[in-house]
Amino acid sequence: MSETPSICFVASIPMALWSFYRLLIARLLRDGHPVFIISSDIHPLEEFERMGCTVLPVPITRIISPWRDLLSAIQIFRHLRRIKPSIVHAHTPKGGLLAMIGAAMAPVRCRLYTCHGLAGETETGFKWILLTLAERLTCALAHRVLVVSPSLLRKMDDHHIGSDAKKLILGEGSACGIDTTRFNRTPELIAQARQIRQSLKIPDDAIVIGFIGRLVPDKGIHLLVQAFTELYRENDRIRLLAIGDLEPHRGTLSDETNRLLTEHAGIRRIGFTHGIERYYACMDLLALPTRREGFPYVLLEAGAMRIPVVATAVTGCVDAIEDQVTGLLVDPHKPEQLVDALSGLIRDPARRNEMGRQGRLRVEQGFAGERLIAEHLKLYERLLMKA
């Protein structure tokens, strides 16, 4: 890039930026670009400050709250008017909406929004209308709209969200690619995983089905628990490793699902944790029976770790998985398909190994972080040239 513009990233929660854009932000800082982070004052916001970013905490709720949302938008506007960034790059539905409103008022000459998924995709009635209108407003205020997957782009087109002239996909999709060095099944990582399995009292010969995500109905964890209990009755050497936190505001699980997650002899549940790659290395396959996604990173990370995956054939998942090659796609409305797919892979180690090999190859060829970082830098430059 011929100049050193400042970039301001905005998201409802800093973990979204930390998980998907940390390497891009590190590259910008290394190249001498001032980087600002506007997000809720929760972990890991402080980590961005240690990297060298200027951190501007603003409380941004993930639920609809008109009064608090208005106050947050005003704070974002005041920050942007003061720091005058060259580019605002916003993420997450609520963070994107408030950032685009504040950036348009400031005004910021380059406004970029990345759509990671449609919050209203599984809603109905008034809530669907409200969330869809909010997404349309966000896209209308943005100069360009990045879409993380082809299937999400089709869904946005179906609902008339964003103009065709504004929307684009970088590379083959995803937010900013995968760190293929971090997510790699090295001997050191395998040794750490062996220790984790021992600490969780998982036998060496057990087949571990992994789940990583929020423990909410939208992610289908209740369907996976049901499928696992059925499979466990036939084979008590399998284990389910569920990694994630409960988020009651995103929907509650049944008492029975919560009981099984806590008490079932074959299930190990832990909260979100650092060094997630160590836990991937504990798994033999990964399942994500989700209802909706934008582009599920856990499927790419599993692929990079040579882990075959089973997921529902919904938005995002159909782009992350090459069906029958890197994993299996099942009908989200037919739980018996989830059971059959998991059962087949549990019984077929050779197929698991081949799918894992193909998954790693696909991530290396299409979703390596270095490639997506370069694509973002080129886009920033094009935006500045047109501003």
C-alpha positions as a Python dict, from the first residue, in 0.01 Angstrom:
ca = {
    (1, 'M'): (0, 0, 0),
    (2, 'S'): (138, 338, -103),
    (3, 'E'): (28, 521, 213),
    (4, 'T'): (-15, 436, 577),
    (5, 'P'): (-385, 477, 643),
    (6, 'S'): (-536, 402, 981),
    (7, 'I'): (-782, 115, 1011),
    (8, 'C'): (-1057, 90, 1273),
    (9, 'F'): (-1207, -253, 1337),
    (10, 'V'): (-1547, -270, 1508),
    (11, 'A'): (-1727, -576, 1645),
    (12, 'S'): (-1979, -651, 1917),
    (13, 'I'): (-1732, -876, 2096),
    (14, 'P'): (-1352, -869, 2063),
    (15, 'M'): (-1330, -1249, 2036),
    (16, 'A'): (-1470, -1226, 1683),
    (17, 'L'): (-1177, -1007, 1579),
    (18, 'W'): (-925, -1208, 1782),
    (19, 'S'): (-1034, -1539, 1629),
    (20, 'F'): (-1064, -1429, 1266),
    (21, 'Y'): (-853, -1118, 1210),
    (22, 'R'): (-561, -1129, 1455),
    (23, 'L'): (-308, -1214, 1184),
    (24, 'L'): (-437, -940, 953),
    (25, 'I'): (-418, -687, 1236),
    (26, 'A'): (-65, -800, 1320),
    (27, 'R'): (34, -754, 955),
    (28, 'L'): (-114, -402, 947),
    (29, 'L'): (73, -306, 1262),
    (30, 'R'): (396, -453, 1126),
    (31, 'D'): (354, -245, 810),
    (32, 'G'): (317, 73, 1014),
    (33, 'H'): (-60, 128, 995),
    (34, 'P'): (-231, 269, 1304),
    (35, 'V'): (-499, 22, 1411),
    (36, 'F'): (-796, 103, 1635),
    (37, 'I'): (-1027, -153, 1795),
    (38, 'I'): (-1380, -62, 1903),
    (39, 'S'): (-1557, -341, 2089),
    (40, 'S'): (-1707, -440, 2421),
    (41, 'D'): (-1468, -422, 2715),
    (42, 'I'): (-1430, -796, 2765),
    (43, 'H'): (-1152, -1046, 2703),
    (44, 'P'): (-950, -1049, 2481),
    (45, 'L'): (-977, -673, 2415),
    (46, 'E'): (-671, -611, 2632),
    (47, 'E'): (-467, -843, 2409),
    (48, 'F'): (-508, -605, 2116),
    (49, 'E'): (-365, -326, 2328),
    (50, 'R'): (-60, -542, 2402),
    (51, 'M'): (-19, -595, 2027),
    (52, 'G'): (4, -220, 1973),
    (53, 'C'): (-355, -130, 1879),
    (54, 'T'): (-540, 165, 2024),
    (55, 'V'): (-834, 15, 2212),
    (56, 'L'): (-1161, 209, 2247),
    (57, 'P'): (-1409, 15, 2463),
    (58, 'V'): (-1778, 59, 2382),
    (59, 'P'): (-2050, -165, 2531),
    (60, 'I'): (-2228, -337, 2241),
    (61, 'T'): (-2501, -585, 2331),
    (62, 'R'): (-2576, -883, 2112),
    (63, 'I'): (-2950, -857, 2182),
    (64, 'I'): (-3198, -598, 2058),
    (65, 'S'): (-3192, -309, 2306),
    (66, 'P'): (-3292, 24, 2142),
    (67, 'W'): (-3182, 257, 2423),
    (68, 'R'): (-2846, 90, 2485),
    (69, 'D'): (-2790, 56, 2111),
    (70, 'L'): (-2847, 430, 2064),
    (71, 'L'): (-2596, 511, 2338),
    (72, 'S'): (-2343, 274, 2181),
    (73, 'A'): (-2389, 429, 1836),
    (74, 'I'): (-2330, 776, 1982),
    (75, 'Q'): (-2009, 658, 2152),
    (76, 'I'): (-1884, 499, 1831),
    (77, 'F'): (-1965, 817, 1635),
    (78, 'R'): (-1771, 1031, 1885),
    (79, 'H'): (-1470, 800, 1872),
    (80, 'L'): (-1467, 797, 1492),
    (81, 'R'): (-1507, 1172, 1465),
    (82, 'R'): (-1210, 1215, 1698),
    (83, 'I'): (-967, 957, 1556),
    (84, 'K'): (-1066, 1009, 1188),
    (85, 'P'): (-969, 662, 1060),
    (86, 'S'): (-909, 613, 689),
    (87, 'I'): (-1113, 291, 690),
    (88, 'V'): (-1375, 148, 923),
    (89, 'H'): (-1403, -230, 889),
    (90, 'A'): (-1703, -357, 1084),
    (91, 'H'): (-1808, -709, 1184),
    (92, 'T'): (-2096, -894, 1351),
    (93, 'P'): (-2458, -789, 1288),
    (94, 'K'): (-2497, -545, 1578),
    (95, 'G'): (-2140, -414, 1562),
    (96, 'G'): (-2174, -370, 1189),
    (97, 'L'): (-2498, -174, 1212),
    (98, 'L'): (-2378, 62, 1485),
    (99, 'A'): (-2039, 109, 1318),
    (100, 'M'): (-2187, 193, 979),
    (101, 'I'): (-2428, 444, 1136),
    (102, 'G'): (-2147, 610, 1332),
    (103, 'A'): (-1907, 602, 1037),
    (104, 'A'): (-2163, 756, 800),
    (105, 'M'): (-2227, 1037, 1047),
    (106, 'A'): (-1859, 1104, 1125),
    (107, 'P'): (-1813, 1078, 819),
    (108, 'V'): (-1550, 814, 737),
    (109, 'R'): (-1450, 803, 370),
    (110, 'C'): (-1410, 424, 345),
    (111, 'R'): (-1673, 208, 513),
    (112, 'L'): (-1639, -171, 488),
    (113, 'Y'): (-1871, -430, 641),
    (114, 'T'): (-1810, -804, 653),
    (115, 'C'): (-2127, -1011, 672),
    (116, 'H'): (-2043, -1327, 868),
    (117, 'G'): (-2399, -1458, 864),
    (118, 'L'): (-2762, -1348, 881),
    (119, 'A'): (-2891, -1328, 1237),
    (120, 'G'): (-3248, -1349, 1113),
    (121, 'E'): (-3207, -1656, 894),
    (122, 'T'): (-3378, -1888, 1141),
    (123, 'E'): (-3624, -1629, 1278),
    (124, 'T'): (-3982, -1566, 1172),
    (125, 'G'): (-4243, -1291, 1194),
    (126, 'F'): (-4161, -945, 1327),
    (127, 'K'): (-3815, -1040, 1450),
    (128, 'W'): (-3718, -1165, 1104),
    (129, 'I'): (-3844, -841, 948),
    (130, 'L'): (-3654, -629, 1202),
    (131, 'L'): (-3325, -818, 1163),
    (132, 'T'): (-3351, -819, 784),
    (133, 'L'): (-3418, -444, 772),
    (134, 'A'): (-3122, -385, 1004),
    (135, 'E'): (-2894, -589, 775),
    (136, 'R'): (-3019, -397, 472),
    (137, 'L'): (-2945, -66, 645),
    (138, 'T'): (-2594, -181, 737),
    (139, 'C'): (-2520, -278, 377),
    (140, 'A'): (-2673, 45, 243),
    (141, 'L'): (-2440, 256, 460),
    (142, 'A'): (-2129, 54, 369),
    (143, 'H'): (-1922, 133, 60),
    (144, 'R'): (-1835, -237, 15),
    (145, 'V'): (-1980, -550, 171),
    (146, 'L'): (-1761, -855, 212),
    (147, 'V'): (-1952, -1185, 223),
    (148, 'V'): (-1778, -1484, 375),
    (149, 'S'): (-1927, -1762, 160),
    (150, 'P'): (-2104, -1822, -173),
    (151, 'S'): (-2409, -1975, -5),
    (152, 'L'): (-2441, -1672, 224),
    (153, 'L'): (-2421, -1445, -81),
    (154, 'R'): (-2708, -1639, -240),
    (155, 'K'): (-2910, -1607, 80),
    (156, 'M'): (-2851, -1230, 88),
    (157, 'D'): (-2961, -1206, -275),
    (158, 'D'): (-3277, -1401, -196),
    (159, 'H'): (-3368, -1148, 74),
    (160, 'H'): (-3255, -841, -124),
    (161, 'I'): (-2982, -754, 126),
    (162, 'G'): (-2710, -533, -21),
    (163, 'S'): (-2667, -428, -382),
    (164, 'D'): (-2481, -653, -625),
    (165, 'A'): (-2236, -370, -699),
    (166, 'K'): (-2123, -360, -335),
    (167, 'K'): (-2101, -727, -242),
    (168, 'L'): (-1797, -946, -303),
    (169, 'I'): (-1621, -1256, -177),
    (170, 'L'): (-1245, -1256, -125),
    (171, 'G'): (-1075, -1568, -259),
    (172, 'E'): (-1288, -1876, -197),
    (173, 'G'): (-1448, -1730, 113),
    (174, 'S'): (-1407, -1733, 494),
    (175, 'A'): (-1334, -1430, 709),
    (176, 'C'): (-956, -1412, 680),
    (177, 'G'): (-843, -1767, 624),
    (178, 'I'): (-679, -2020, 855),
    (179, 'D'): (-339, -2012, 1022),
    (180, 'T'): (-216, -2341, 878),
    (181, 'T'): (94, -2332, 1098),
    (182, 'R'): (-106, -2309, 1419),
    (183, 'F'): (-366, -2563, 1308),
    (184, 'N'): (-141, -2851, 1213),
    (185, 'R'): (-118, -3195, 1368),
    (186, 'T'): (245, -3184, 1477),
    (187, 'P'): (411, -3441, 1708),
    (188, 'E'): (426, -3178, 1984),
    (189, 'L'): (54, -3111, 1954),
    (190, 'I'): (-25, -3482, 1954),
    (191, 'A'): (172, -3522, 2277),
    (192, 'Q'): (-21, -3237, 2439),
    (193, 'A'): (-348, -3388, 2320),
    (194, 'R'): (-255, -3721, 2476),
    (195, 'Q'): (-210, -3546, 2812),
    (196, 'I'): (-547, -3373, 2775),
    (197, 'R'): (-720, -3702, 2700),
    (198, 'Q'): (-563, -3851, 3012),
    (199, 'S'): (-676, -3556, 3224),
    (200, 'L'): (-1030, -3598, 3090),
    (201, 'K'): (-1019, -3974, 3156),
    (202, 'I'): (-1062, -4058, 2788),
    (203, 'P'): (-917, -4404, 2705),
    (204, 'D'): (-640, -4416, 2446),
    (205, 'D'): (-848, -4638, 2219),
    (206, 'A'): (-1166, -4429, 2243),
    (207, 'I'): (-1307, -4262, 1930),
    (208, 'V'): (-1366, -3897, 2020),
    (209, 'I'): (-1639, -3698, 1849),
    (210, 'G'): (-1574, -3327, 1893),
    (211, 'F'): (-1805, -3028, 1905),
    (212, 'I'): (-1683, -2668, 1929),
    (213, 'G'): (-1929, -2382, 1948),
    (214, 'R'): (-2187, -2204, 2158),
    (215, 'L'): (-2404, -2450, 2349),
    (216, 'V'): (-2732, -2319, 2209),
    (217, 'P'): (-3013, -2474, 2002),
    (218, 'D'): (-2901, -2291, 1685),
    (219, 'K'): (-2577, -2490, 1690),
    (220, 'G'): (-2765, -2820, 1719),
    (221, 'I'): (-2584, -2942, 2029),
    (222, 'H'): (-2909, -3104, 2152),
    (223, 'L'): (-2927, -3308, 1831),
    (224, 'L'): (-2567, -3417, 1869),
    (225, 'V'): (-2622, -3521, 2231),
    (226, 'Q'): (-2924, -3728, 2126),
    (227, 'A'): (-2728, -3890, 1843),
    (228, 'F'): (-2434, -3962, 2072),
    (229, 'T'): (-2643, -4129, 2341),
    (230, 'E'): (-2791, -4356, 2075),
    (231, 'L'): (-2445, -4446, 1941),
    (232, 'Y'): (-2305, -4492, 2293),
    (233, 'R'): (-2562, -4764, 2368),
    (234, 'E'): (-2405, -4966, 2088),
    (235, 'N'): (-2041, -4873, 2153),
    (236, 'D'): (-1937, -4747, 2496),
    (237, 'R'): (-1579, -4683, 2375),
    (238, 'I'): (-1679, -4360, 2203),
    (239, 'R'): (-1668, -4019, 2370),
    (240, 'L'): (-1820, -3677, 2300),
    (241, 'L'): (-1596, -3377, 2375),
    (242, 'A'): (-1819, -3067, 2378),
    (243, 'I'): (-1633, -2737, 2400),
    (244, 'G'): (-1830, -2416, 2444),
    (245, 'D'): (-2029, -2196, 2678),
    (246, 'L'): (-2399, -2170, 2747),
    (247, 'E'): (-2555, -1845, 2623),
    (248, 'P'): (-2910, -1827, 2765),
    (249, 'H'): (-2991, -1509, 2569),
    (250, 'R'): (-2938, -1710, 2249),
    (251, 'G'): (-3181, -1984, 2352),
    (252, 'T'): (-3186, -2238, 2630),
    (253, 'L'): (-3129, -2610, 2612),
    (254, 'S'): (-3371, -2858, 2762),
    (255, 'D'): (-3312, -2986, 3113),
    (256, 'E'): (-3246, -3330, 2969),
    (257, 'T'): (-2977, -3203, 2731),
    (258, 'N'): (-2810, -3008, 3013),
    (259, 'R'): (-2824, -3315, 3237),
    (260, 'L'): (-2664, -3536, 2974),
    (261, 'L'): (-2391, -3280, 2902),
    (262, 'T'): (-2307, -3280, 3272),
    (263, 'E'): (-2369, -3637, 3384),
    (264, 'H'): (-2341, -3879, 3089),
    (265, 'A'): (-2050, -4118, 3132),
    (266, 'G'): (-1936, -4074, 2773),
    (267, 'I'): (-1956, -3693, 2751),
    (268, 'R'): (-1683, -3449, 2848),
    (269, 'R'): (-1785, -3083, 2849),
    (270, 'I'): (-1553, -2786, 2898),
    (271, 'G'): (-1591, -2413, 2837),
    (272, 'F'): (-1417, -2217, 2566),
    (273, 'T'): (-1045, -2241, 2616),
    (274, 'H'): (-718, -2106, 2486),
    (275, 'G'): (-501, -2330, 2273),
    (276, 'I'): (-802, -2484, 2104),
    (277, 'E'): (-572, -2658, 1856),
    (278, 'R'): (-465, -2894, 2138),
    (279, 'Y'): (-825, -3005, 2177),
    (280, 'Y'): (-873, -3055, 1804),
    (281, 'A'): (-578, -3293, 1824),
    (282, 'C'): (-778, -3498, 2079),
    (283, 'M'): (-1057, -3560, 1827),
    (284, 'D'): (-1108, -3832, 1570),
    (285, 'L'): (-1396, -3652, 1399),
    (286, 'L'): (-1595, -3333, 1449),
    (287, 'A'): (-1971, -3276, 1430),
    (288, 'L'): (-2160, -2949, 1376),
    (289, 'P'): (-2537, -3007, 1334),
    (290, 'T'): (-2602, -2633, 1312),
    (291, 'R'): (-2916, -2457, 1185),
    (292, 'R'): (-2734, -2163, 1023),
    (293, 'E'): (-2384, -2028, 966),
    (294, 'G'): (-2203, -1772, 757),
    (295, 'F'): (-1884, -1972, 714),
    (296, 'P'): (-1812, -2201, 1011),
    (297, 'Y'): (-1444, -2172, 1097),
    (298, 'V'): (-1451, -2483, 1313),
    (299, 'L'): (-1496, -2690, 997),
    (300, 'L'): (-1192, -2529, 832),
    (301, 'E'): (-985, -2561, 1149),
    (302, 'A'): (-1082, -2927, 1175),
    (303, 'G'): (-983, -2974, 811),
    (304, 'A'): (-646, -2813, 875),
    (305, 'M'): (-602, -3055, 1166),
    (306, 'R'): (-683, -3351, 936),
    (307, 'I'): (-1012, -3424, 1111),
    (308, 'P'): (-1313, -3541, 907),
    (309, 'V'): (-1633, -3354, 979),
    (310, 'V'): (-2007, -3416, 981),
    (311, 'A'): (-2230, -3111, 946),
    (312, 'T'): (-2573, -3008, 830),
    (313, 'A'): (-2628, -2898, 471),
    (314, 'V'): (-2703, -2534, 561),
    (315, 'T'): (-2566, -2194, 467),
    (316, 'G'): (-2188, -2182, 515),
    (317, 'C'): (-2140, -2551, 588),
    (318, 'V'): (-2198, -2639, 223),
    (319, 'D'): (-1899, -2417, 137),
    (320, 'A'): (-1670, -2539, 417),
    (321, 'I'): (-1718, -2910, 342),
    (322, 'E'): (-1665, -3096, 18),
    (323, 'D'): (-1931, -3360, 71),
    (324, 'Q'): (-1803, -3719, 68),
    (325, 'V'): (-1446, -3590, 30),
    (326, 'T'): (-1353, -3385, 340),
    (327, 'G'): (-1664, -3476, 538),
    (328, 'L'): (-2032, -3556, 524),
    (329, 'L'): (-2332, -3325, 492),
    (330, 'V'): (-2664, -3433, 642),
    (331, 'D'): (-3019, -3300, 625),
    (332, 'P'): (-3077, -3065, 923),
    (333, 'H'): (-3435, -3195, 951),
    (334, 'K'): (-3342, -3564, 961),
    (335, 'P'): (-3156, -3648, 1285),
    (336, 'E'): (-3127, -4011, 1176),
    (337, 'Q'): (-2885, -3900, 902),
    (338, 'L'): (-2658, -3751, 1169),
    (339, 'V'): (-2655, -4083, 1354),
    (340, 'D'): (-2582, -4279, 1036),
    (341, 'A'): (-2301, -4046, 925),
    (342, 'L'): (-2128, -4055, 1262),
    (343, 'S'): (-2173, -4430, 1290),
    (344, 'G'): (-2022, -4488, 948),
    (345, 'L'): (-1711, -4282, 1022),
    (346, 'I'): (-1667, -4438, 1366),
    (347, 'R'): (-1651, -4782, 1201),
    (348, 'D'): (-1422, -4678, 914),
    (349, 'P'): (-1080, -4544, 1027),
    (350, 'A'): (-939, -4560, 674),
    (351, 'R'): (-1214, -4330, 547),
    (352, 'R'): (-1157, -4093, 840),
    (353, 'N'): (-788, -4074, 757),
    (354, 'E'): (-851, -4006, 387),
    (355, 'M'): (-1108, -3737, 459),
    (356, 'G'): (-869, -3578, 705),
    (357, 'R'): (-593, -3576, 445),
    (358, 'Q'): (-822, -3419, 186),
    (359, 'G'): (-941, -3162, 441),
    (360, 'R'): (-586, -3045, 511),
    (361, 'L'): (-510, -3023, 139),
    (362, 'R'): (-825, -2819, 70),
    (363, 'V'): (-747, -2567, 346),
    (364, 'E'): (-389, -2528, 226),
    (365, 'Q'): (-498, -2467, -133),
    (366, 'G'): (-800, -2242, -79),
    (367, 'F'): (-812, -2098, 271),
    (368, 'A'): (-457, -2028, 390),
    (369, 'G'): (-441, -1710, 598),
    (370, 'E'): (-157, -1555, 398),
    (371, 'R'): (-371, -1553, 86),
    (372, 'L'): (-672, -1391, 253),
    (373, 'I'): (-456, -1131, 428),
    (374, 'A'): (-314, -1028, 91),
    (375, 'E'): (-667, -1003, -51),
    (376, 'H'): (-774, -774, 233),
    (377, 'L'): (-475, -546, 185),
    (378, 'K'): (-553, -515, -186),
    (379, 'L'): (-915, -432, -108),
    (380, 'Y'): (-816, -162, 143),
    (381, 'E'): (-594, -6, -122),
    (382, 'R'): (-872, -10, -383),
    (383, 'L'): (-1113, 151, -136),
    (384, 'L'): (-869, 431, -59),
    (385, 'M'): (-798, 496, -427),
    (386, 'K'): (-1171, 539, -497),
    (387, 'A'): (-1246, 749, -188),
}
